């Protein structure tokens, strides 16, 4: 049976919808990449499993990026004072 080529699918997460690319692999599963979050890649045996794995990968990536951004903000504002001019 011939497998499909890459397919674009929207995956709903708790942080909104994200476009994912589902590509059949040689092991009869699907490799999923997320163009909006470079480096986010996962795999699933079925499209349903791949979609669930993509949802989890996206949520983890967004949470890590948010945590890193918060830590960076804390480091760059540490030691600064706020002055008011009357």
C-alpha positions in Angstrom: 0.0 0.0 0.0 1.4 3.4 -1.0 1.8 5.9 1.8 0.9 9.6 1.6 3.5 12.3 1.5 3.7 15.2 4.0 0.4 16.4 5.3 -0.3 19.7 7.2 -2.5 19.3 10.2 -3.6 21.8 12.9 -3.1 20.5 16.4 -5.1 22.1 19.2 -3.1 22.6 22.5 -3.9 24.5 25.6 -1.8 27.3 24.1 -3.8 27.5 20.8 -3.6 25.8 17.4 -0.3 24.9 15.8 0.4 23.8 12.3 2.2 20.4 12.2 3.7 18.5 9.3 3.0 14.7 9.4 5.3 12.7 7.3 5.1 8.9 6.9 8.3 7.1 7.8 9.8 3.7 6.9 8.6 2.1 10.2 4.9 2.6 9.3 4.6 5.5 11.7 4.5 9.3 11.3 7.3 11.8 12.0 5.8 15.2 13.1 7.5 18.5 12.9 6.2 21.9 14.0 7.5 24.7 11.7 6.4 27.4 14.2 8.6 25.9 17.0 11.9 24.9 15.3 13.4 21.7 16.8 10.1 20.3 17.9 9.9 16.8 16.5 8.0 13.7 17.6 6.7 10.4 16.3 3.6 8.2 16.5 2.6 4.8 15.2 -0.8 6.1 14.0 -1.9 9.5 13.0 -4.0 9.7 16.3 -0.9 8.8 18.4 1.3 11.2 16.4 -1.2 14.0 16.9 -1.3 13.3 20.7 2.5 13.2 20.9 2.7 16.5 18.9 0.3 18.2 21.3 2.4 17.1 24.3 5.7 18.2 22.5 4.2 21.6 21.7 3.0 22.2 25.2 6.3 21.3 26.7 8.2 23.4 24.2 6.0 26.5 24.9 6.3 26.0 28.7 10.1 25.7 28.5 10.3 28.8 26.3 8.1 30.7 28.7 10.2 29.6 31.7 13.5 30.5 29.9 12.1 34.0 29.0 11.0 34.6 32.6 14.5 33.6 33.9 16.2 35.8 31.4 14.0 38.8 32.4 14.8 38.2 36.1 18.6 38.1 35.3 18.5 41.3 33.2 16.4 43.3 35.7 18.3 42.2 38.8 20.1 45.1 40.4 18.2 47.8 38.6 16.4 50.6 40.5 13.3 52.4 39.4 13.6 56.2 39.7 10.7 58.6 39.5 11.3 62.2 38.3 8.8 64.7 39.7 
